[in-house]
Amino acid sequence: MADEGRLVAGRYRLVEPVGSGGMGTVWLAEDEVLARRVALKRLHTQPHLSDGEVATLYERTRREARSAARVVHPNVVVVHDVVEDEGRPCIVMEYVPAPTLGDVLKGGHTLPPAEAARIGLGMIAAVRAAHAAGVLHRDIKPGNVLLGAGGRVVLTDFGIAQTAGASTLTQTGEMVGSIDFMAPERIRGQKPGPSSDLWALGATLYQAVEGRPPYRRDTAMETAYAIAVDPPAPMRQAGPLEPLIEVLLSKNPEDRPTAEQTERALRATWSGGSTTTQSAGIAHDTQDGPAAHAAAPDAAPTSSTRPTPPAPPEKGGRGGRKRGRRTVVAVAVVAAAVAAAGTLFVSSQGDGDGADSPRTSSAPTPSTAPSPVPDGYRLVRDQQLGVSFPVPDGWTRKKGAADEVTYTDPTGLAGITIGMVDPAGSHPIEHFKDIEANTKANYPTYRRLRMQKTTFKDKPAAVWEFTFHGRARVFRAIDLGYGTAGGREYDIYLSAPDAEWGTYRPVFDRVRDGFAD
C-alpha cells in the first residue's frame, strides 16, 4: 500500500495494515522513539460526510482514546497516544499480535462452553473495569475481542465508548454500533447503561457456542425488530452456559444479572461446575416449575406428599396455591419445589390407574392446532383439564393429587406435569413470585435461573427456571404458565437431574409445542 513506510506524527512508521473496517484501518507501526511495535488506528477519509459530520466523527475518535485511557486493566487494550495525521486523529495503542474472537468464529465455527466461559471471564473483567471508570463500551462483539498469547483476552475498540453522563455525539435518531450486538433498549432509542454492555456480552457468548448471533436476520431492519420483540433462537450447544446467556439476553435491562453475578456464573462454568447459576445467584425467568423444587429429594415432581416446612418432602410436590386461589400455601410450596406442577395445576381424574387409553378417546377441541406428535411420543388427553399433549413413549402417569397430571420417565427422576388454575390471577408471573418468596425463605439450595414475562398462544405468560438440591443430586426445573386475567391459567412443568438436563430439556419443548387446550 502507498502508506507503508510513511512516518506519522514524526514518530510512528507504518509497517502493514492488520485490520480494516468501514471507518478506519489499524496499522502495525514502529514507534521510533521508544523502539517498540504499536497498533495505530487511522481513520479513512469520508467524502460523503458533511464538515459537521466529519468533525463529529473525529471527536468520537478522540473520545475513544480518552475513554480507553481511563480504563487500566490487563484485559483492556492499552492506549499510548493520540496524534494528528493530515488533520485526522489517530489512536496509538498496544499491539496485540492475535486473532479476534470473530476470526475464530468465522464460517459458523463454535467453541466448547468451557472455552467460551474462559473468554467471557476476560471480557467481563474488562467490562467491570470500564464500568468502574464510568465508561460504557457500546460495541462489544466478537470482532472486538482479541485472543492473545498465553490465553490473554483483550477487549479493544472503544470507538463509540461513552463516558457516563457525556454527550452521545450522534445525530437525533442515529444508532452507533453493530446491530447484531445492540441491546433492545438501544434499538428502542432509549439511553444505554451498563446492562446494555452485558446484553452484548450475552450475544457474543451466544455466537461463540452456537455459531451465529442470536437474532441474525436477512436485513438489519429485520434483525433490529427481532432483537426488540422476539425470543432468541433456541440454543443447542450452550450446555451449562445456557441459563446465563438467556438471562443476559433479557429484553428488560433490570432482569439481567450484574457484572459480578455474570463473572461468578462464568467462573463456575469454566472451572467445570455444572451448576453455573447456583454459584452465581443469577435470577432467571424460565418456564420451570415453582421454587418448591429447591427442597426436592431425588424423585420426579409429583404432589403426592406435601410436608410442612422445614422437613423436606419424601417426593417433591410442586404446588404453590390452592385451587382457584392466589394464596400461597406454605406446605404446598415445600412440596412444590420438586413436583412443580402441584397445586398450581388442577389435573383431571380419569381411569385412576395411570393408563392412557381412557383419556385418548375423547379430547376437547384444541384452541390452537398443536404440532404433530414427534417420533417416540404418544398423544394423551385429559378430559378434566381439557387439554392434550405429547409424552415420551415409556413415560407413565403417576397417581397423585387430584389437581395435577404427572408423567415420569422409567428412572423416576424426571417428570412432566400439567395443571390448571381457574380462575387465574392477574398474570402467571405473580404466582411464580409468590411461590418463590416462600421457597427462598425455607430452602437455601434453591437458585433461580430466570423468571420473566413472555407470551404463549397469544396470551400473557411467564417462564421460570431454577435449580435445587435433592438428597443425592442437583435438579433443574422449568415452568411455563400462561392464561388470561380472570380466566384459566395452564402450567407446563418439567423437572430432571441437572447433570442430564441436555437430555431431558427437549421433552419440555415437545410437550409445550404439542400442547392444546
N, C-alpha and C positions, 0 to 999 in steps of 0.2 A: 504494500500500500504506500501511497505517496507520503504519508505522515511518518512512516517508520524511520527512526533515527533522528526525528525532529526534537529539538530541545524546547520544553515547556517551562515558562517562568524562569528561564535561565538556570534550571536545576534538574528537571526531570526529563530524561531522554526516553522517548517512546521506543519500545522494543518490538512488540507484536500485540495485536488485539487478542483478548482472551474471552471476550463476551460482548454481545451486542443486543440491543433492544430497540424499540421504536423511538426512544428518547435520547439514547446515547450509546457510546461504546466504552467498554472498560479495557484499558491497555495494561499490559505488563510494562513497567518502566524502571529505569535505573535512577536512583537518587544519587547524583554525582557528588553531592556534599557529604552525605553520610555513608556512601558506598554500600547501598542496600537496595534490594528489589522492593518495589511497591506496586500497588494497583492504582491506576489513575482513571477516574471516571470523567469522561469528556462528552459534553452534550453535542448532539447533531445540530446543524443549522435547521431552522424551522421556517422556511419561506412562506408557508401557508398561514402563519400566525401573525396577528397584528402586533404592533410595537408594544401595546399594553399586555398582550398575552405572553409575548416573549419576556417582558420584564417580570411577569408573574412566575413564569417557568424558571427563570434564573434565580429568583428569590426562593422558590421552593428548593432548588438545588443547594443554595447556601444554607437554607434551614436544615436540610438533610445533614449537612456536616455539623451544624451546631447541635442538632438533636442527638446524633450518634455520638458526638464527642462527650455528651453529658453522661453516656452510659459506659461505665468502665467495668468490663466483665469478660472472662475468658471465652464466653460463648457469643460475644458481640464483636464484630469486626472493628479493629482499631482505626480511628481517623487520625491521620498525621497532620494534614494541612489542607487549606483551601486556597487555590490560586486562580488567577485570571489568564485566559488564553484567547487572544483576539476578541476580547470583550465577553467571552463566555466563561462562567465559573467552572472550575474543575476540582473534584474532590480527590485528595491523595490518601489512600488507605493502606492498611496492612495487606500484603499479598499472601493469599492462602492458596497454594497450588493444589486445588482439589476440585472434584466434580461437584455439581449440585445434586440435591435430592431429586430435582426434576430430571436431571440427566439419567439418574439410576432408574427412574420410573418410566422412562420413555417406552413407547410401544406396549403399554399396559402391564409392564413388569411390576411385581409386588415384593413386599418384604414380609418375613415372618413377624407375627405380633410382638415378640420379644425384642427384635431388632428395631421395629417401628417405635416401640416404647423407649428404647435407649436413645434414639434420635429425638424423640419427643421430650425426653428429660433435658437434653441440651437446649432445645427450643424454649421450653418453659422456664429454664434458668435465665435465658436471655430476656424473655418476656417479663419475668419478675424484676430483673434488674432495670429494664426500661421503664416499667410502670413505677418502680420506686423512685426513679429520677423524674417522674412526671411526663414521660414520653410514651405516646401511642405509636405503634409501628404502622398500622393500617394497610399493610400489603404483605402479610405473612402468607407464604405459599412455597411449594417445593423448590421453585427456581431461586428462591432467596435463602436457601439453607445449604451451606457449604459443608461437605463431609471431608474433613481434613485428616491428616496423618495421625496415627495413634488414637483413632476414634473420636477426635475432636469434632464437635458440631458448632458451626458458626452461623449466626443469623446476620444477614447483611442487607444492604439496600434499604436504608431508611429514607428513601427519596420522597415519600409522601408522609413521612412521620409528622406527628403534630404534638407540640408541647401542650399539655392540658391548659385550656383557657386561652390559647393563642388563636389568631385568625386562621381560617382554613385556607385562605389564599386561592379560593376557587370561585368561579362564576356561579350565580344562582342556578340551582338545579344540576350542577355538574358533579359527577361522581368520579373519584380517582381511585385506582386500584384495579386488581384483577377480578373480573366478575365472578369466576368460579369460587373465589375465596372471600367474597364480600358478604358480611353478616346481614341478616334480614332487616335489621333496623337501619342499616345504611342504604339498603335497597329502597326502603320506605322514605328516605330523606331525613331520618332522624339523626341526632348527634351521636357519633360513636363514642364508646367508652372502653375501659379495659376489657370488658367481656366481649367486645367485638373482636379483639385480637385472639381471644380464647376460642371464639367460633371458628376463626380462620385456622387456628391450630387444629381444631377438630376436623375441619375439611381436609387439611393436609394429611393428618393421620389416616383419614378415610381412604384417600387416594393411595397412601403407602401400602395399605393392606388389601385394598380391593382393586387397585389398578386403574381407577378412574375417579374424577371428582364426584361428589355425592349428588350434584344436581345438574350435571352437564346435559345440555340440550343442543339442538341443531343451531340455534341462534342465541346471541347474547340476550335478546329480549325474552326469549323463552326460558333461558337459564335464570334470569332475574326473577321472572314470575314464579318459577319453581322454588327458588330459594325463599321467596316471600310467603308462599302458601302451601307447598307440597311437602310431604314427608320425604326423607332421603330414600334412595333405593335400598332395599334390604341388603344387609351385609352377609356375606357368605364365608369370609376368611378372617374376620377380625378376631375371633376367639375371645380371650379374656379382655381384649380392648373394646369390645362391642358396647358394653354399658357406658364406658367413659365417652366414647365417640358420640353415642346417641345423645347424651346429656349436654355435651359441648355444642351440639348442633340444635339445641332447643331454640325455638323461634323467639321466646321471651328471654331477654338478657338476664332477668332475675332468676330464671330457672337453671342457668349454667353454674357449674361449680366455680369456686375461687381458684386462683392460680395455685395456692397452697394445696388445695384438695386435688387439683389436677396433677400436681407433682407427686403427691403420695400415691395416687392411683397408678401413674406411670411407673413409679419405682416398684410397686408391688408386682406389676406385670413383668417388668424387666428382670426382677430377681427370681422369677419363676413362680410367683404366687398366683394361685387360681382364683383368689377372692379379691380381685382388684378393688372393687367398690367397697368391700367391707373395710379394707385398710384405709381407704380414702375418706370414708364417711360421706360419699357423694350422694346427693339427692337426685333420684331418677324417677320419673313418672313412667310407668310402663303398664302393660296390660297384665299385671301379675295379681295374684291373689292377695287378700288382705294381709296385713302385717302379722297376723296370727302365726304365720309360718315361723316367726322368729323363735318360737319355743318348741317347734315341732320335733318329734322324735323321728326315728328312721322308718317312716311309713308314708305312703302316698296320702294326699289330702282326702280326708273323709270327715264327716261331722258326727261320727259315732260316739265320740267322747268329748265332753266339754267341761273339764275340771275347773274348779275355782282357782284363781291365781293364789300363790305363785307356783303351785305344783304343775309341772309340765304334763301334757296330756299323754295318755297311752298311745293314741293315734291323733294326728293333727286334725283339728276341726277348724274350718275357715271362717265361719260367720262372724258378723260384727254387729248385727242389729236384728231385732225381731221382725217377723214377717209384717210388712206393711208399715213399719215404724222406722224413724230415723234415729231412734235412741240407740246408743251403743251399749251393748250388754257386755260387761267385763268378762263374764265367764265365756261367752261366745268368742270374744277377742282372743282369749288364750288359745282356744281350740282353733280359732280362725287361722292362726298363723300357718298351720300345716294343711288344713283341708280347705284351702282358700275359698271355695265356693260356699261353704257353710250356710249360715242363716241369711247371708245376702241373697241366697237363691231359694226360691220356693220350687222344689223339684216335684215332678209328677210321680204319682204312685201307679204302678202298673201291675204286672203279674206278681211282684213281690219277691220273686226268686232270682232276680238278676238276669233273666233271659231276655233276649232282644225281640224274639218273634212276635209276641202280642203287641209290641209297640210299633212294629213296622207295618201294621195292617191299615191303620187309619191315621194319617198325618194331616194337620191343618195345612191349608194352602199358604205357602210362604209369601211374605210380603215382598220379598226380593228373590229372584231366581238365584239359587246357590250355584257355586262352581260344581262341575262334575265330580263325582266321587273318585278320589285318587286310587290308583292301584294299591292294593294292600290295605284298603279301608272298606268299611261297610257303613251304610246309612242307617242310623237309628232315629226313631221318632218318639217323642214323649207327648202324650195327649194332655196331661195336666198342665204342663208348662206351655204346650202349644208350639213346640219347636222341633226341628230336625237338624241333625248334624252328623258328620262322618266320625268314626272312631277306628283306630287301627285294628286290624284282624288280630285276635288273640287277647285283646284287652277285654276285661269283663266288668259288668256292672256290680257295684258293691252295695250291700244294704247299708242304710244309714238313716239320717234324719229325713223327715217327710218333706223337707223343703229344699232338697238338692238332688241332683243326679250326678253320680261319680263313676267313672270307668278308670280302672288301674291296669298297668301292664303286668306281665307274669311275675315280675320280681316283687311287686307290691310297693316299690319305691317311687314310682312315677304315676301321676294320675291327672285326669282332666275332669273338671267339674263345671256343670252348667246350672244356673239358677236364675231366679226372678224375684224382683221386689215390686209389689203392686199394692198401693200406689208408691211411686218413687218420689225422691226428694227433688230439690232444685237442680242438682247436677251430680252425676256419678262421682266426681272428684271429691265432693263434700263428704260422702260416707267413707270413701277411702281415707281421707284425712282424719275422720273421727276414729276409725279403727286403728289407724297408725298411732295416733296420740296415746291410746291406751296400751298398745303393744310396746311402744318405746318405754313407757313407764315401768313395765313389768319384765321385759325381755331384752337385756343388753346385747344379745347376739344378733338382734335384728339390725339390718343395714339396708336403707333404701338405696336403690339404684336410680330410679326415676319415677316421677309421678307428674303427669301432665294432661292438660285438656287436649282433646282431638275431636274428630267426628267419625262416625261409623254408620253406614247406611243412611247418610244424610241426617243423622241425629246427633245431639250432644253426646260426647263420650269422654272417657278418661282411661288412661293406661297406667298401670302401677307395676313396678318390678322391684324385687328385693331379694335378699338372701337371709338365711338364718341357720343356726347350728342344730342338727339333730343329735342323737346320742353318739353316733359313730361317724357322721359325715356332715358336710355343709350342703344345704339345699338352696335351690333358687326357684323363684316363682314369678309368674306374670299373670296379670288380671286385666281384662278388658271389661269395662262397664259402659253400657250405652242405653239411652232411652230419652224420654221427654218428661219435663216437669209435670207432676200430677198424673202421669201415666205409668206404664210399666218400665222397669229397668231390668235388662238382662245382663248377666255376667258370665264371662268365659274365662276359666282359670286353669292354669297348668302349674304343677309343682313337680320337681325332679331333682336328683342329685346334681349339684353344681358341676362336679367333675365330668358328667356325661351330658351337660346342657346342650352341647352342639348336636347330640343325637336326638334329644327329646324336643328341642325348641321347634323344629319343623312341624311337630304334631299340633302345636298351638296354632300355627299359621294355617294348616289344612282344616282344622276344626273351625277356626274363625271364618275362613274363606267359604266353607261349605255350610255355614250356619244359616238357618232360615227360621223366621218366626211367623 
